[in-house]
Amino acid sequence: MTFSTPEPARPHAPLGAAGELLAVCRVHVLLPDAGAVGVTAIDKRPVEGPVKVRPLGLYADVQADRAHHGGEEQAVYAYSQEDADHWSGELGYEVTPGLFGENFRTRGVAASGALIGERWQVGTAVLEVTQPRTPCSTFARRLGEERWVKRFTDANRTGAYLRVVTPGEVRAGDVVEVVSRPSHGVSIADWFGARVAGTTVEVSERLLDAEAAGEVRLSAEVRERAERAVR
C-alpha cells in the first residue's frame, strides 16, 4: 500500500491553553472481529460521572489486542472534536465520541497538534502525550469505509496516546489545560507525517536530543524508530 504526502501539521495550543473534555469513553461491549484476536474493544462510548484514571488507563476499560494496544505508554487515547468535525464532513455522518475508539474527546486543545512530551491537567489527573495512533485493519473494519487506513493516514489527524503521570479522576466537562511543553517543537502530526514521508531524521534528532537532556521520556516505539532513523 502506498500513501500520499500527509496533510501538514496544525498549530499546537500555547502553554497554559485550556480546552474542554467533552466526553470520557470506555468499552461498551467486546465485538466480534475478523482479526487474529477474534474480538475488539474498539466500541467505546461516553460514560457519566467521575472515572478513575490509572497507569494502565481508565477504570473498567479494556483492550482486546494487548500486544498492540494499551500499556502505560498508550494508557489513554485522545481525539479532538476539531478533527472529528473534519471527518464528519468527509464521511457524511457524525463522528460521535468514542466512534474512533478514543477515551477522551477534547475541544480546544488539539491532540494531533500536541507536542510529544506535552503534559495535560485533566480533572485531578496529569497525562503526558506519547505517540500518534497508527490506523489498523480493526479500525477499518469498525467503520467499514473504503481504503480507510490510507485515508486516515493521509489526513494526518491521528489523535494522541497519553501516559498517566499522576493518577486521578476525570469527567466530562473538565478543563483540559496544557501545563508543560518541551522545547523540541515536534508535534504528534509532525512525527507521524515525517514517518509516512520517510523524512524522520531531523525530527528524530530533535526528539533524541530532548530525551538525552532529560526534557522528555520517549515511548519505546518512538525511541526505537528515532534511533533507527539516525543510524
C-alpha positions in Angstrom: 0.0 0.0 0.0 1.3 3.4 -0.9 0.4 6.6 0.9 0.2 10.2 -0.3 2.0 13.0 1.5 0.1 13.6 4.7 -1.7 16.9 5.4 0.6 19.5 7.0 0.7 19.7 10.8 -1.7 22.1 12.5 -0.6 24.6 15.2 -0.5 23.4 18.7 -2.1 25.2 21.6 0.0 27.6 23.6 1.3 26.7 27.0 -1.4 27.3 29.6 -4.2 26.9 27.0 -7.4 25.4 28.3 -9.8 23.3 26.4 -12.6 21.0 27.5 -13.1 17.3 28.0 -16.3 16.8 26.0 -16.6 13.0 26.8 -15.0 10.2 28.7 -15.4 6.9 26.8 -14.7 3.3 27.7 -15.5 0.0 26.3 -19.2 -0.7 25.8 -19.1 -4.3 24.6 -16.5 -6.5 23.0 -17.4 -7.0 19.3 -16.6 -10.0 17.1 -13.7 -9.2 14.8 -12.1 -10.9 11.8 -8.6 -10.2 13.1 -6.3 -12.7 14.8 -7.6 -12.0 18.3 -11.3 -12.6 17.3 -12.8 -9.7 19.3 -12.2 -6.0 19.6 -12.7 -3.4 22.3 -12.9 -0.5 19.9 -16.6 0.1 20.7 -16.1 2.9 23.3 -19.0 5.0 24.4 -19.4 8.0 26.7 -20.0 7.4 30.4 -21.4 9.8 33.1 -19.8 10.8 36.3 -16.2 10.6 37.5 -13.9 7.9 36.1 -10.6 6.9 37.7 -7.5 7.2 35.6 -4.8 4.8 36.5 -1.4 4.0 35.0 -2.9 1.4 32.6 -5.9 3.6 31.6 -9.5 4.3 32.6 -11.1 2.1 35.3 -13.2 -0.6 33.7 -11.8 -0.1 30.2 -10.0 -2.9 28.4 -8.0 -3.6 25.2 -8.6 -6.9 23.4 -5.3 -7.0 21.5 -2.8 -6.2 24.2 0.1 -7.0 22.0 -0.5 -3.8 20.0 -2.8 -1.6 22.2 -2.8 -0.4 25.8 0.1 -0.5 28.3 1.4 2.5 30.2 2.5 4.4 27.0 -0.9 4.0 25.4 -3.0 4.2 28.6 -5.4 6.8 27.2 -6.3 7.7 23.6 -7.4 11.3 23.0 -9.1 12.6 19.9 -10.1 16.3 19.2 -13.6 17.4 18.3 -12.0 19.6 15.6 -10.6 16.5 13.9 -13.8 14.7 14.4 -15.7 17.5 12.7 -13.3 17.2 9.7 -14.2 13.5 9.4 -17.9 14.2 9.8 -17.7 16.4 6.8 -15.7 13.8 4.8 -17.8 10.8 5.8 -21.3 12.4 5.7 -22.3 11.4 9.2 -21.5 12.5 12.8 -18.3 11.1 14.3 -19.7 10.7 17.8 -17.5 10.5 20.9 -16.0 7.0 21.1 -16.6 6.1 17.5 -12.9 6.1 16.7 -12.2 4.1 19.9 -11.0 7.1 21.8 -11.2 7.5 25.6 -11.1 11.3 25.6 -13.0 13.6 23.2 -11.5 17.1 23.6 -12.2 20.5 22.3 -9.9 23.5 22.2 -6.7 21.5 22.8 -5.5 19.7 19.7 -4.5 16.1 20.2 -2.9 15.7 16.8 -1.1 19.1 17.2 0.2 18.4 20.7 3.9 18.1 21.3 5.4 14.8 22.2 6.0 15.0 25.9 3.5 17.8 26.5 1.5 17.4 29.7 -2.2 18.0 30.3 -4.0 18.5 33.6 -7.5 16.9 33.3 -9.6 16.8 36.4 -7.2 15.6 39.1 -5.0 13.6 36.7 -1.9 14.7 34.8 -1.3 12.9 31.5 1.6 13.1 29.0 1.4 12.9 25.2 3.5 10.0 24.0 2.8 9.0 20.3 0.2 9.0 17.5 -2.3 6.4 16.8 -1.4 4.2 13.8 -4.5 3.1 12.0 -5.0 -0.7 11.6 -7.3 -3.1 9.9 -9.5 -3.4 13.0 -10.2 0.4 12.8 -11.0 0.0 9.1 -13.5 -2.9 9.8 -15.1 -0.8 12.6 -16.0 2.0 10.2 -16.5 -0.1 7.0 -15.1 2.8 4.9 -13.2 2.1 1.7 -9.4 2.5 1.9 -9.8 3.8 5.5 -6.3 3.1 6.6 -4.9 5.2 3.8 -7.4 8.0 4.2 -6.8 8.3 7.9 -3.0 8.2 7.3 -3.1 10.8 4.6 -5.2 13.2 6.7 -2.6 13.2 9.5 -5.3 13.6 12.1 -4.3 10.7 14.3 -5.1 11.9 17.8 -2.6 11.2 20.6 -1.9 8.4 23.1 -1.1 9.6 26.6 0.7 8.0 29.6 -0.6 8.7 33.1 1.8 10.8 35.1 -0.5 11.4 38.1 -3.5 9.2 38.6 -6.8 10.9 39.4 -10.4 11.3 38.4 -11.8 12.8 35.2 -15.3 13.5 34.0 -17.0 15.1 31.0 -16.9 18.9 31.3 -13.4 19.0 33.0 -10.9 21.6 31.8 -8.0 20.3 29.8 -5.0 22.5 30.5 -1.6 22.3 28.9 0.6 22.6 31.9 4.1 21.9 30.4 5.6 21.7 27.0 9.1 20.6 25.9 11.2 22.9 23.7 11.9 20.4 20.8 8.7 21.5 18.9 7.9 18.1 17.4 4.1 17.5 17.4 2.2 14.3 17.0 1.4 15.4 13.5 5.0 16.3 12.7 6.2 12.9 13.8 3.5 10.9 12.1 3.8 12.9 8.9 7.6 12.5 8.8 7.3 8.8 9.3 4.9 8.4 6.4 7.0 10.6 4.2 10.2 8.8 5.2 11.8 12.1 6.4 12.3 11.4 10.1 16.0 12.1 10.5 15.6 15.8 11.6 12.7 15.3 13.9 14.3 12.1 15.3 17.4 14.1 16.2 15.4 16.7 18.0 13.5 14.1 20.0 16.5 12.1 20.9 18.4 15.3 22.0 15.5 16.3 24.1 15.4 12.9 25.8 19.2 13.0 26.4 18.8 16.4 28.0 16.1 15.0 30.4 13.4 17.1 28.9 11.2 14.2 27.7 10.7 10.5 28.1 10.0 9.0 24.8 7.8 5.9 24.4 9.7 2.8 23.4 8.1 2.8 20.0 9.1 6.4 19.2 12.6 6.0 20.6 13.2 2.8 18.6 12.0 4.5 15.4 14.0 7.6 16.1 17.2 5.7 16.8 16.8 3.6 13.6 16.3 6.8 11.6 19.5 8.4 12.7 21.8 5.4 12.3 
